[in-house]
Amino acid sequence: MALGLSPGGEEDAAPPRFLSAPELRAPEVSLTGPTGDEVGRGLLFTAPKSMAGGPHGPMIVDDAGELVWFHPLPEGTVAADFRVQRYEGEPVLTWWEGEVFPAGYGYGEFVVMDRSYREIARVEAGNDLLADLHEFELTRAGTALIMAYPMVKRDLSAVGGLEDGTVLGGVVQEVDIETGAVLFEWRALDHVGLDESYKEVPTEPGKFFDYFHANSIDIDRDGNLLVSARHTHAVYKIDRETGRVIWRLGGKESDFRMGPGTNFLSQHDARRRPDGTLSIFDNDAPPETNGESRGIVLDLDQDDMRATLEREYLHQNAPLARSQGNLQSLPGGNVLIGYGSEPIIAEFSRDGRLLFDARLPEGYDTYRAYRLPWTGRPVDPPDVAVEVGDGGEITVYASWNGATEVAEWQVLAGPEPDELSVAGSGVRDGFETAIAGARAPFVAVRALDDSGEELAVSEVVEPDG
């Protein structure tokens, strides 16, 4: 998009955040704690949303909180689990988008974009199910591990409910991305009893029993699956061939003896780490709460079947994330924690020191947060705007939503659109860079990388247009 701005024009009630991209009203991320050389490498990936309204969608920012890329979604559609993965050997952006319901599940589909921000795939659940928001894990085989939450009629009288009750089931599927074929399906109701749930059983007609509430899938080192279920306070290891539950960690029927500090409540994001330990975001949420969410790393002795707390990560502000959240293990030993329903993203050293602390705007949250390497070069040209001062001087504003390789901006100016030459330059300064220049009939900007090579040129604008 290109704009030419002139003095004396009408102003919007809410001024644009970026003059070169006035339609891009992304949520602002603020830094509230330390940041420095000890943080991990990569950009921050979130999918901010606000039930009170406001712009929302997949978003990338840097360590200064400066916007890198924002993809606004229409009202009523939200994104979750936004991150970088690999598909067909290449890095891609992935996320879920759809409608989220107050009970904490959603119906939608998954999006895959290439490094030029072009959509290359949409993935749906199979067997007439709708894909839930909680997980989209790509595999090296070109498949995806996803979840679905179908409504299932069940006799709930054995657990104090109605004979003609309804259960919100938990389904895990592995689907082929290219064909949509379902290669594996696991249904919690076939393997996990209703009495394992800590969730209160409804007794009113029309209410459903969300007894399981799966929220993460991970591939264990032996190829089997690890599934976290919020409402049973347990992690399940599932045989990828038969669907049999190999073991339970936590909950009412844990196969592990839980050592001091290892119990978790309403947890999310159970992941096997390279060293064999297991990381979990322990929400510690109601109805049984100690009042503070934390990240934990557990050592699982599968000979003696005992779980030991190896490390825990506690934020200085003791946030209680009543829903959502994740713990990402970073190369080098740091961890990044997204506090879900609390608008906090924090990075800790291996020994628990707070290294990075950021906030989303008030009223926003993000299901997960990640720090990941990413190189993006949009197919769309850069954006440019020109502001003319009272004395005739101009300021050129340059931006390029999603570009990560820009080191410098050049101002191109001239008497005709095809007769432009370099009339100024400026080192990239955040999402939008302002460059002073001399007035000319036609102006554009050129993006250069750190070796001085041209990346792209904007459209040409007329400052007096």
Secondary structure as GFF3:
##gff-version 3
##sequence-region A 1 465
A	DSSP	beta_strand	2	5	.	.	.	ID=ss1
A	DSSP	beta_strand	30	31	.	.	.	ID=ss2
A	DSSP	beta_strand	43	46	.	.	.	ID=ss3
A	DSSP	beta_strand	59	61	.	.	.	ID=ss4
A	DSSP	beta_strand	67	70	.	.	.	ID=ss5
A	DSSP	beta_strand	78	87	.	.	.	ID=ss6
A	DSSP	beta_strand	90	100	.	.	.	ID=ss7
A	DSSP	beta_strand	106	113	.	.	.	ID=ss8
A	DSSP	beta_strand	119	123	.	.	.	ID=ss9
A	DSSP	beta_strand	131	138	.	.	.	ID=ss10
A	DSSP	beta_strand	143	148	.	.	.	ID=ss11
A	DSSP	beta_strand	151	154	.	.	.	ID=ss12
A	DSSP	three_ten_helix	157	159	.	.	.	ID=ss13
A	DSSP	beta_strand	165	168	.	.	.	ID=ss14
A	DSSP	beta_strand	171	176	.	.	.	ID=ss15
A	DSSP	beta_strand	182	187	.	.	.	ID=ss16
A	DSSP	three_ten_helix	188	190	.	.	.	ID=ss17
A	DSSP	three_ten_helix	194	196	.	.	.	ID=ss18
A	DSSP	beta_strand	208	209	.	.	.	ID=ss19
A	DSSP	beta_strand	214	219	.	.	.	ID=ss20
A	DSSP	beta_strand	225	229	.	.	.	ID=ss21
A	DSSP	three_ten_helix	230	232	.	.	.	ID=ss22
A	DSSP	beta_strand	234	238	.	.	.	ID=ss23
A	DSSP	beta_strand	245	250	.	.	.	ID=ss24
A	DSSP	beta_strand	257	258	.	.	.	ID=ss25
A	DSSP	beta_strand	268	272	.	.	.	ID=ss26
A	DSSP	beta_strand	278	282	.	.	.	ID=ss27
A	DSSP	beta_strand	294	301	.	.	.	ID=ss28
A	DSSP	beta_strand	306	313	.	.	.	ID=ss29
A	DSSP	beta_strand	326	329	.	.	.	ID=ss30
A	DSSP	beta_strand	335	338	.	.	.	ID=ss31
A	DSSP	beta_strand	344	348	.	.	.	ID=ss32
A	DSSP	beta_strand	354	359	.	.	.	ID=ss33
A	DSSP	beta_strand	370	372	.	.	.	ID=ss34
A	DSSP	beta_strand	383	388	.	.	.	ID=ss35
A	DSSP	beta_strand	394	399	.	.	.	ID=ss36
A	DSSP	beta_strand	408	414	.	.	.	ID=ss37
A	DSSP	beta_strand	421	427	.	.	.	ID=ss38
A	DSSP	beta_strand	433	437	.	.	.	ID=ss39
A	DSSP	beta_strand	442	448	.	.	.	ID=ss40
A	DSSP	beta_strand	454	457	.	.	.	ID=ss41
###
